[in-house]
Amino acid sequence: MDLKLAGKTALVTGASKGIGRATAEILASEGCNLILVARTATDLDAVKKAIARTADVGIDTIATDLSDSKNITRLANDFPAIDILVNIAGAIPAGSFLDVDEAAWRKAWDLKVFGYINMCRAFYALMKARGAGVIINVVGNAAQAHDPQYICGVAGNAALTAFSQSLGSVSARDGIRVVAVSPGPTSTERVVSLMRNKAQEQTGSAENWRDLLKSLPFGRASTPDEIAAAIAFLASGNSGYTSGAVLIIDAGLSASARAF
C-alpha cells in the first residue's frame, strides 16, 4: 500500500528508542523527512545514522527535555512547517497509589501528560495556520485496563485519551486530524522494566519476567514495528477520515477487563 507520505515532514518525540525509533524508521521508509526529538543526543545520532543508511530523507535531531515548556516553544519556532506530529516521549513509573509520591507523579506528568498537551498546543496552532496536519498521541492501554499497580499511568493515559478525543472531535474544521494510539505491552526497554517490577512483586524474582509473557495473547508482547506500522497508516491520507478516535493495539487485553 502506498501511504503517499513522500515529501511530508514528521516530528517524532521519544524517537531514540522503542516505538519512537520504529516510527521514525517506517516514516523514513515511506519518504518522510524527519525531526527526531529525545533527551539524549548520542542515542539520536545513532538512530539518524541507521536511518540514513537505508532512506534518502532529511533528518534533524534535537536533544531536549520536553517537560520544560520553554523547550517546546523553541522547537515550534525552529520547525514550524511540520505535517505530522507523533507524541511518544514519556515514561510513567509503576506502583500503587501509596507507592508513587507527589514528586514522582508530577515529574512523570510534566513529561508525558503536560508534554503532550504543550506539544499539541504549539503545533496545532501552526497546523491551523496552514490548514492541514495530523497529530498522533501514543498513549497506552492503561487508560482502558485500569491496573491499580500502574495507577499514575492509568490516570495520565486516561487524561491524554480523553484529551485526544476531545481535540480530535473539533479539529476537522481546521483541517487537522487528531488520533490516539494505545498500545498494550510492547517489547521495549521501558515495558521490560515494568514487567521485571511486576515479576518481583508476584514471584519474588525480577528474573521471572519472561514467564509473564505466557499470559499475554499469542504468548508474546507486541513489537515496536507493529505499533509503528499502525501509526504510519493513521498519519497517511489513506486514513484521512479518522479523527477523535482511539486505536487500542493490545490483542484484546483491555477488552477482557483484567489488568495485565
C-alpha positions in Angstrom: 0.0 0.0 0.0 1.3 3.4 -1.0 0.8 5.7 2.0 1.6 8.8 0.0 3.7 10.2 2.7 6.8 11.0 0.5 7.9 14.6 1.0 5.9 15.1 4.2 7.7 16.3 7.3 7.2 14.4 10.6 8.3 15.3 14.1 8.6 12.3 16.4 9.3 12.6 20.1 10.8 9.8 22.1 12.5 8.9 18.8 15.7 7.4 20.2 14.3 4.0 21.3 11.4 1.6 21.1 8.2 2.7 19.4 9.6 6.1 18.7 12.6 4.7 16.8 10.4 2.2 14.9 8.0 5.0 13.9 10.9 7.1 12.6 12.2 4.2 10.6 8.9 3.4 8.9 8.1 7.0 8.2 11.5 7.4 6.6 10.9 4.3 4.5 7.8 6.0 3.2 9.8 9.1 2.2 9.1 11.4 5.2 11.6 13.9 6.2 12.2 13.6 10.0 12.7 15.8 13.0 13.7 13.4 15.8 13.4 14.5 19.4 14.6 12.8 22.6 16.7 13.7 25.6 20.0 12.0 24.7 22.0 13.3 21.7 24.1 10.2 21.3 21.1 7.9 21.0 19.5 10.3 18.5 22.7 10.3 16.4 22.7 6.5 16.3 19.2 6.5 15.0 19.9 9.1 12.4 22.9 7.2 11.1 20.9 3.9 10.9 18.1 5.5 9.0 20.4 7.4 6.7 21.9 4.1 5.5 18.5 3.0 4.1 16.5 6.1 3.4 17.2 9.2 1.4 15.4 11.7 3.5 16.2 14.8 5.6 16.8 14.1 9.2 17.2 16.7 12.0 17.8 15.6 15.6 17.0 17.7 18.7 18.2 16.7 22.1 15.9 18.4 24.6 13.7 17.9 27.6 10.0 18.3 26.7 8.9 18.5 30.3 10.0 22.1 30.1 7.5 24.1 28.0 10.2 26.6 27.0 11.9 23.9 25.0 8.6 23.1 23.3 8.2 26.8 22.3 11.7 26.8 20.9 11.1 23.6 19.0 7.9 25.0 17.4 9.8 28.2 16.5 12.6 26.2 14.8 10.3 23.8 13.0 7.0 25.5 12.2 6.2 23.6 9.0 5.6 20.0 10.0 2.9 17.9 8.5 2.8 15.1 11.1 3.4 15.3 14.9 3.8 12.0 16.8 4.0 12.3 20.5 5.7 9.3 22.2 8.1 10.7 24.7 7.2 9.9 28.3 7.7 7.2 31.0 5.4 6.9 33.9 6.5 4.8 36.9 4.7 1.7 38.1 3.4 1.4 41.6 0.2 1.5 43.6 -1.4 4.7 44.8 0.7 4.8 48.0 3.9 3.8 46.3 4.1 6.8 43.9 4.7 10.0 45.8 3.7 13.5 44.6 7.2 14.4 43.3 7.3 11.2 41.1 3.7 11.8 40.0 4.4 15.4 38.9 7.7 14.6 37.2 6.1 11.8 35.1 3.1 14.0 34.2 5.3 17.0 33.3 6.9 15.0 30.6 4.1 12.8 29.3 0.8 14.5 30.1 1.7 18.2 30.0 4.4 17.5 27.5 1.9 16.0 25.0 -0.6 18.8 25.7 2.0 21.5 25.3 3.3 20.0 22.1 -0.2 19.8 20.7 -0.9 23.4 21.7 2.3 24.7 20.0 2.0 22.7 16.8 -1.8 22.7 16.4 -1.7 26.5 16.1 0.9 26.2 13.3 -1.0 23.5 11.5 -4.2 25.5 11.8 -2.5 28.5 10.1 -1.5 26.1 7.2 -4.9 24.5 7.1 -3.6 20.9 7.4 -1.9 18.5 9.8 -2.0 15.2 11.7 -1.3 14.7 15.4 -0.9 11.2 16.8 -0.7 10.8 20.5 0.8 7.4 21.5 -0.8 6.9 24.9 -1.1 3.3 26.3 -3.8 0.8 27.2 -3.6 1.6 30.9 -6.3 4.1 30.1 -8.6 1.1 29.5 -7.1 -1.6 31.6 -7.0 0.4 34.9 -4.2 -1.6 36.6 -4.0 -0.4 40.2 -0.3 -1.2 40.2 0.2 1.4 37.5 -2.2 4.0 38.8 -0.2 7.0 37.8 -0.1 5.8 34.3 -3.8 4.9 34.4 -4.7 8.4 35.3 -2.2 10.0 32.9 -3.2 7.9 30.0 -6.9 8.3 30.6 -6.4 12.1 30.6 -4.5 12.0 27.3 -7.0 9.7 25.7 -9.9 12.0 26.6 -7.8 15.0 25.5 -7.1 13.4 22.1 -10.8 12.5 21.6 -12.0 16.0 22.6 -9.4 17.8 20.5 -10.0 15.5 17.5 -13.7 15.9 17.7 -13.4 19.6 16.5 -10.0 19.6 14.7 -11.5 18.8 11.3 -12.8 22.4 11.0 -9.1 23.4 11.0 -8.1 20.8 8.5 -6.3 18.8 11.3 -6.8 15.2 12.4 -6.0 14.1 16.0 -5.8 10.5 16.9 -4.7 8.5 19.9 -2.9 5.1 19.7 -3.0 2.9 22.8 -0.5 0.0 22.7 -0.6 -2.7 25.3 2.6 -4.4 26.5 5.3 -3.9 23.8 8.8 -5.2 23.7 10.6 -2.0 24.6 13.1 -1.3 27.4 10.6 0.5 29.4 8.0 -2.2 29.3 10.6 -4.9 30.2 11.5 -2.8 33.2 7.8 -2.6 34.2 7.5 -6.4 33.7 10.5 -7.0 35.9 8.9 -5.0 38.6 5.7 -6.9 38.3 7.6 -10.2 38.3 9.3 -9.2 41.5 6.0 -8.4 43.2 4.3 -11.5 42.0 7.1 -14.1 42.3 9.8 -12.6 44.3 12.2 -12.6 41.4 12.6 -10.0 38.7 14.3 -12.6 36.5 10.9 -14.4 36.0 9.6 -11.5 33.9 9.6 -13.6 30.7 7.2 -16.0 32.3 4.6 -13.2 32.3 4.6 -13.2 28.5 2.9 -16.6 28.6 -0.3 -15.0 29.9 -0.4 -12.5 27.0 -2.5 -13.0 23.9 -0.4 -15.0 21.3 2.1 -15.7 24.2 4.0 -12.5 23.5 4.1 -8.7 23.7 3.6 -6.6 20.6 6.6 -5.4 18.7 7.5 -1.7 18.2 7.3 -2.3 14.4 3.6 -3.4 14.7 2.7 -0.2 16.6 4.8 1.9 14.2 3.0 0.5 11.2 -0.4 1.5 12.6 0.9 5.0 13.3 2.2 5.4 9.8 -1.2 4.3 8.4 -3.1 6.7 10.6 -0.7 9.5 9.6 -1.4 8.9 5.9 -4.2 10.1 3.6 -5.5 6.5 3.5 -6.8 7.2 7.0 -8.0 10.7 6.1 -11.4 10.4 7.8 -10.0 9.3 11.1 -10.1 11.9 13.9 -11.1 11.9 17.6 -10.5 8.1 17.6 -8.5 5.8 19.8 -6.8 2.8 18.3 -6.2 0.2 21.0 -3.5 -2.3 20.0 -3.3 -4.9 22.8 -4.8 -8.0 21.2 -7.9 -7.7 23.4 -6.2 -7.4 26.8 -8.1 -4.3 27.9 -11.3 -5.7 26.4 -11.1 -8.6 28.8 -11.5 -6.2 31.8 -8.5 -7.6 33.6 -5.2 -5.9 34.3 -2.0 -7.5 32.9 
